[in-house]
Amino acid sequence: MISRLIDEDLFESANPPRLTGARCSGCATVVFPRQDSCPKCSDGAMSAHVLPVSGRVWSWTLQAFQPKPPYRPPTEGYRPYHVGYVDLGEVLVEARLEVPRAEIRIGLPVRLTTVTAYHDEDGTEVLTFAFRTDGDGER
């Protein structure tokens, strides 16, 4: 099966998955996704910064209703899923959480992964980032 990333600018690499944010040269603020100016000081230059692959659930909720476009439901139709903020040390990343309801909790160690977001009209699998349970909890 052919696959592609939902947005290559979000990733340093796909296999293994690594996200890329940006760091300010003036105040060292880290952001994700990348942006051209610092939201904190507006003075420094922003440069690519590879983010850690592991972190901890900072907050979470259940996405119980289908989001508005540009969200595209999977072929089999919309099913609720968990979303949350993951604390990667320097930055909080909003992401899908591939964690069973019985296991999800604030502080849970999680690790970056990719999941199918949807399939293009030609059948190409479109991958996005998510976080899954991390047994070893290392960064």
Residue pairs with C-beta under 8 A, 6 or more apart in sequence:
1 123
1 125
2 123
2 124
2 125
3 124
3 125
3 126
3 127
4 124
4 125
4 126
4 127
5 11
5 14
5 114
5 126
5 127
5 128
6 117
6 126
6 127
6 128
9 20
9 33
9 34
10 19
10 20
10 33
10 129
11 17
11 18
11 19
11 20
11 129
12 18
12 19
12 20
12 48
12 50
14 114
14 127
16 53
17 53
17 112
17 113
17 114
17 129
18 50
18 51
18 53
18 112
19 32
19 50
19 51
19 93
19 112
19 129
20 34
20 48
20 49
20 50
20 51
21 30
21 31
21 32
21 33
21 34
21 48
21 49
21 50
21 51
21 91
22 30
22 31
22 32
22 34
22 35
22 46
22 47
22 48
22 49
23 29
23 30
23 46
23 47
23 49
23 90
24 30
24 31
24 38
24 40
24 41
24 43
24 44
24 45
24 46
25 44
25 45
25 46
25 47
26 38
26 41
26 43
26 44
26 45
27 38
27 40
27 41
27 43
27 44
29 38
29 39
29 40
29 41
30 49
30 51
30 90
30 91
31 38
31 39
31 46
31 91
32 51
32 91
32 93
34 46
34 48
35 46
36 46
37 46
38 44
38 46
51 88
51 90
51 91
51 93
52 88
52 89
52 139
53 111
53 112
53 139
54 88
54 109
54 110
54 111
54 112
54 134
54 137
54 138
54 139
55 86
55 87
55 88
55 89
55 93
55 109
55 110
55 131
55 139
56 86
56 87
56 107
56 108
56 109
56 110
57 84
57 85
57 86
57 87
57 97
57 99
57 104
57 105
57 106
57 107
57 108
57 110
57 131
58 84
58 85
58 86
58 87
58 92
58 106
59 84
59 85
59 106
60 82
60 83
60 84
60 85
60 97
60 104
60 106
61 82
61 83
61 84
62 80
62 81
62 82
62 83
62 101
63 80
63 81
63 82
63 83
64 80
65 80
66 73
66 78
72 117
72 118
73 118
74 116
74 117
74 118
74 119
75 118
75 119
81 96
81 97
82 96
82 97
82 98
82 99
82 101
82 104
83 94
83 95
83 96
83 97
84 94
84 95
84 97
84 104
85 92
85 93
85 94
85 95
86 92
86 93
86 94
86 95
86 97
86 110
86 131
88 139
89 139
95 129
95 130
95 131
96 115
96 128
96 129
96 130
96 131
97 104
97 110
97 130
97 131
97 132
98 113
98 115
98 130
98 131
98 132
99 108
99 110
99 131
99 132
99 133
103 133
108 133
109 133
109 134
109 135
109 136
109 137
110 131
110 132
110 133
110 134
111 131
111 132
111 133
111 134
112 129
112 130
112 131
113 129
113 130
113 131
113 132
114 127
114 128
114 129
114 130
115 127
115 128
115 129
115 130
116 125
116 126
116 127
116 128
117 126
117 127
117 128
118 126
119 125
119 126
120 126
